[in-house]
Amino acid sequence: MAENKRQTGTEYERKAGAYLEEKGYEILEYNFRCRTGEIDIIARDGDYLVFCEVKYRSDAKSGHPAEAVDQRKQRTISKCALYYLTRRGLSDAACRFDVVSFEGDRVTIYQDAFDYMEG
């Protein structure tokens, strides 16, 4: 089951990447991993470095996909983003956190979905 879930996740991350590219984003990296967690997509949108979380729900029974990006998840993504910026010497980069949600066939981008959260 976990492998199947991972495959589904990868499939939707690629779909999200293609959708973001259609919207003018430049995809820099998929599945950036560090000790504290993972960021699904890192992209550039104009002057912004964007850290994207991708969420998928096949139906509304489990709630809205974007709701799954709770404070704990936001904190994890923030820590990973800080690590990414530090490792790449980009501490002055303008950043934002977007959530790309899939509800069945509907795709929504929530730009600036949350602010950086301290550890």
GUTITI-862644 format. One record per residue: residue in one letter; x, y, z of N, C-alpha, C, CB in turn. Coordinates in steps of 0.2 Angstrom, whole numbers, padded with zeros to 4 digits, always signed. Glycine has a CB too. Layout:
N
AXYZXYZXYZXYZ
...
***
This chain:
119
M+0004-0006+0000+0000+0000+0000+0004+0006+0000-0005+0000+0006
A+0010+0006+0004+0014+0012+0005+0017+0014-0002+0019+0011+0010
E+0019+0009-0006+0022+0010-0012+0017+0013-0017+0025+0003-0015
N+0011+0010-0017+0006+0013-0021+0004+0020-0020+0000+0009-0021
K+0004+0022-0013+0003+0029-0011+0009+0033-0013+0002+0029-0003
R+0015+0031-0013+0021+0034-0015+0020+0036-0023+0027+0031-0013
Q+0018+0030-0027+0018+0031-0034+0012+0036-0036+0016+0024-0037
T+0007+0036-0032+0001+0041-0033+0004+0048-0031-0005+0040-0029
G+0008+0049-0026+0011+0055-0024+0015+0058-0030+0015+0055-0018
T+0020+0054-0032+0024+0056-0037+0021+0058-0044+0029+0050-0039
E+0016+0054-0045+0011+0056-0051+0008+0063-0051+0006+0050-0052
Y+0006+0064-0045+0003+0071-0044+0008+0076-0043-0002+0071-0038
E+0014+0075-0041+0019+0080-0040+0021+0082-0047+0025+0077-0036
R+0021+0077-0052+0023+0078-0059+0018+0082-0062+0025+0071-0063
K+0011+0080-0061+0006+0084-0064+0006+0091-0061-0001+0081-0062
A+0007+0092-0055+0008+0099-0052+0013+0103-0055+0009+0098-0044
G+0019+0099-0056+0025+0103-0060+0023+0105-0066+0031+0098-0060
A+0019+0101-0070+0017+0103-0077+0012+0109-0077+0014+0097-0081
Y+0008+0108-0072+0003+0114-0071+0006+0120-0069-0002+0112-0066
L+0011+0120-0065+0015+0126-0063+0019+0129-0069+0020+0124-0057
E+0022+0124-0073+0025+0127-0079+0021+0130-0083+0029+0121-0082
E+0015+0128-0084+0010+0131-0089+0008+0138-0086+0003+0127-0089
K+0009+0139-0079+0007+0145-0076+0013+0150-0076+0005+0144-0069
G+0019+0148-0079+0025+0152-0079+0030+0150-0074+0023+0159-0079
Y+0029+0146-0070+0034+0144-0065+0040+0140-0068+0031+0139-0059
E+0046+0140-0066+0052+0136-0068+0053+0131-0062+0058+0140-0070
I+0052+0125-0064+0054+0120-0059+0061+0119-0058+0050+0113-0061
L+0063+0119-0052+0070+0118-0050+0072+0112-0048+0073+0124-0045
E+0067+0109-0044+0069+0102-0041+0062+0099-0038+0074+0103-0035
Y+0062+0092-0039+0057+0088-0036+0059+0085-0030+0054+0083-0041
N+0055+0084-0025+0057+0080-0019+0063+0081-0016+0057+0073-0021
F+0064+0088-0014+0070+0090-0010+0070+0087-0003+0071+0097-0010
R+0075+0083-0001+0075+0079+0005+0080+0082+0009+0075+0072+0005
C+0079+0083+0016+0084+0084+0021+0082+0080+0027+0085+0092+0022
R+0086+0081+0032+0085+0078+0038+0079+0079+0042+0091+0080+0043
T+0076+0085+0041+0070+0087+0044+0064+0085+0040+0070+0094+0045
G+0064+0083+0033+0058+0082+0030+0059+0082+0022+0053+0086+0032
E+0054+0084+0019+0054+0084+0011+0050+0090+0009+0052+0078+0008
I+0052+0093+0003+0048+0098+0000+0046+0095-0007+0052+0105-0001
D+0040+0095-0009+0038+0092-0015+0041+0095-0021+0030+0092-0016
I+0040+0101-0022+0043+0105-0028+0046+0112-0026+0037+0106-0033
I+0052+0113-0028+0055+0120-0028+0055+0123-0035+0062+0119-0024
A+0052+0129-0035+0052+0132-0042+0053+0139-0041+0045+0131-0044
R+0054+0142-0047+0055+0150-0047+0049+0153-0051+0061+0152-0051
D+0046+0158-0048+0040+0161-0051+0042+0169-0050+0033+0160-0047
G+0044+0171-0056+0047+0178-0056+0053+0179-0051+0041+0183-0054
D+0052+0184-0047+0057+0185-0042+0057+0180-0036+0057+0192-0040
Y+0052+0176-0036+0051+0172-0030+0054+0165-0031+0044+0172-0028
L+0057+0162-0025+0059+0155-0025+0053+0152-0021+0066+0154-0021
V+0050+0147-0024+0043+0145-0021+0044+0138-0019+0038+0145-0027
F+0042+0136-0013+0042+0130-0010+0035+0127-0010+0045+0130-0003
C+0034+0122-0014+0027+0120-0016+0026+0113-0012+0026+0119-0023
E+0020+0113-0009+0017+0106-0006+0012+0104-0011+0015+0107+0001
V+0012+0098-0013+0006+0095-0017+0002+0090-0013+0009+0091-0023
K-0005+0092-0013-0009+0088-0010-0015+0085-0015-0013+0091-0004
Y-0017+0079-0014-0022+0076-0018-0027+0072-0014-0019+0071-0023
R-0033+0073-0016-0039+0069-0013-0043+0067-0019-0043+0074-0008
S-0045+0061-0019-0049+0058-0024-0057+0060-0023-0049+0050-0024
D-0059+0062-0017-0065+0064-0015-0065+0068-0009-0070+0058-0015
A-0071+0071-0007-0071+0076-0002-0072+0073+0005-0077+0081-0003
K-0072+0066+0005-0073+0063+0011-0067+0064+0017-0074+0055+0010
S-0061+0065+0014-0056+0066+0019-0054+0073+0020-0050+0062+0016
G-0059+0077+0018-0058+0085+0018-0054+0088+0012-0054+0086+0025
H-0054+0094+0012-0050+0098+0007-0043+0096+0007-0052+0105+0007
P-0040+0095+0001-0033+0094+0001-0028+0099+0005-0030+0093-0006
A-0030+0105+0004-0025+0110+0007-0026+0110+0014-0028+0117+0004
E-0031+0108+0017-0032+0107+0024-0027+0103+0027-0039+0105+0026
A-0024+0098+0023-0019+0093+0026-0013+0097+0027-0018+0088+0021
V-0012+0103+0025-0005+0106+0026-0006+0110+0033-0003+0111+0020
D-0006+0106+0038-0007+0109+0045-0001+0113+0048-0010+0104+0050
Q-0001+0115+0054+0005+0119+0056+0011+0114+0057+0003+0122+0063
R+0010+0108+0059+0016+0104+0059+0019+0103+0053+0013+0097+0062
K+0015+0102+0047+0018+0101+0040+0021+0108+0038+0012+0099+0035
Q+0018+0113+0040+0021+0120+0038+0027+0121+0041+0016+0126+0040
R+0028+0119+0048+0034+0119+0051+0040+0115+0048+0033+0117+0059
T+0038+0109+0046+0043+0105+0043+0045+0107+0036+0039+0098+0041
I+0040+0110+0032+0042+0113+0026+0046+0119+0027+0036+0115+0022
S+0045+0123+0032+0049+0129+0033+0056+0127+0035+0046+0133+0039
K+0057+0122+0039+0064+0120+0041+0067+0117+0035+0063+0114+0046
C+0064+0114+0031+0067+0111+0024+0069+0117+0020+0063+0106+0021
A+0065+0122+0019+0066+0128+0015+0072+0132+0018+0060+0132+0015
L+0073+0132+0024+0078+0136+0027+0085+0132+0026+0077+0137+0035
Y+0085+0126+0027+0090+0121+0025+0092+0122+0018+0089+0114+0027
Y+0088+0122+0013+0089+0123+0006+0092+0130+0005+0082+0122+0002
L+0089+0135+0007+0092+0142+0006+0099+0142+0009+0087+0147+0010
T+0100+0140+0015+0107+0140+0018+0112+0136+0014+0106+0137+0025
R+0110+0130+0012+0115+0126+0008+0117+0129+0002+0112+0119+0007
R+0112+0132-0001+0113+0135-0008+0115+0143-0008+0107+0135-0012
G+0116+0145-0002+0119+0152-0001+0114+0157-0003+0125+0153-0005
L+0107+0156-0002+0102+0160-0005+0098+0163+0001+0097+0156-0009
S+0101+0165+0006+0097+0167+0012+0094+0174+0011+0102+0168+0018
D+0096+0178+0006+0092+0184+0004+0087+0183-0001+0097+0189+0002
A+0086+0177-0003+0081+0176-0009+0073+0178-0006+0081+0169-0011
A+0069+0181-0010+0062+0182-0009+0059+0175-0010+0059+0187-0013
C+0055+0173-0005+0052+0166-0005+0045+0166-0003+0056+0161+0000
R+0042+0161-0005+0035+0160-0003+0033+0153-0003+0030+0164-0007
F+0028+0151+0000+0025+0144+0001+0019+0143-0002+0025+0142+0009
D+0018+0139-0007+0012+0138-0011+0010+0131-0010+0013+0139-0019
V+0003+0130-0010+0001+0123-0010-0003+0122-0016-0004+0122-0004
V-0002+0116-0020-0005+0114-0026-0010+0109-0024-0001+0112-0032
S-0017+0110-0024-0021+0104-0022-0025+0102-0028-0026+0107-0017
F-0026+0095-0028-0030+0091-0033-0036+0088-0029-0026+0086-0036
E-0042+0090-0032-0048+0087-0029-0051+0084-0035-0053+0093-0026
G-0050+0077-0036-0052+0074-0042-0048+0077-0048-0060+0075-0043
D-0052+0080-0052-0048+0083-0058-0047+0090-0057-0053+0082-0064
R-0049+0093-0052-0049+0101-0051-0042+0102-0048-0054+0104-0047
V-0038+0107-0051-0032+0109-0048-0032+0116-0046-0026+0108-0054
T-0030+0118-0040-0030+0124-0037-0023+0126-0035-0035+0125-0032
I-0020+0132-0036-0014+0134-0033-0016+0139-0028-0009+0137-0039
Y-0013+0138-0022-0014+0143-0016-0007+0146-0016-0016+0140-0010
Q-0006+0152-0019+0000+0156-0018+0000+0159-0011+0001+0161-0024
D+0006+0159-0009+0008+0162-0002+0003+0159+0003+0007+0170-0002
A+0002+0152+0003-0003+0149+0007-0001+0149+0015-0003+0141+0005
F+0005+0150+0016+0007+0151+0023+0013+0154+0024+0007+0144+0027
D+0015+0157+0030+0021+0160+0031+0026+0156+0034+0020+0166+0036
Y+0032+0158+0034+0038+0154+0037+0036+0153+0044+0045+0157+0036
M+0037+0147+0047+0036+0145+0054+0042+0143+0057+0031+0140+0055
E+0044+0147+0063+0050+0145+0067+0049+0138+0069+0051+0150+0072
G+0055+0134+0070+0055+0128+0072+0051+0126+0079+0062+0126+0073
***
